[in-house]
Amino acid sequence: MNDRPDRLELLEAVRRFLTDEAVPALGGHLGYQARVAANVVAIVARELESESEQLESEWRGLAELLGFAGDPPTNPQELRAQILEGNEALCQRIRAGEADGGPGRQAIFQHLRKTVDAKLVVARGRPS
């Protein structure tokens, strides 16, 4: 593992090159493709930067809704797997009508709003 530049600094360098050098030098379709590539690099950087916090937050929200016990897994693959399972269980509860009314509705909506907002920050680069 290298200390400097780190992966986020490398991605920023690529994004800056694409935005500042490639896009102005290219026209038409290639310029458009360079802008798309710069945006993809920026999204990946934001995802890497916030991934651990986002995954843990989503896991904790699901844990509260579904009654998971304990702490989130420290292994990222296991954490993602548990989130996927939790989201599948939440979907089943929503299909069963648990989001149709009562206290469960508000809790589900709050969790979904928080989770979607966090994902939009990564996609857009700013809070919604």
Protein Blocks (a to p, Z undefined) as FASTA:
>chain_A
ZZbdcfklmmmmmmmmmmmmmmmmpgcjllmmmmmmmmmmmmmmmmmmmmmmmmmmmmmm
mmmmnopghjddfblklmmmmmmmmmmmmmmmmmnopmngcjklmmmmmmmmmmmmmmmm
mmnopaZZ
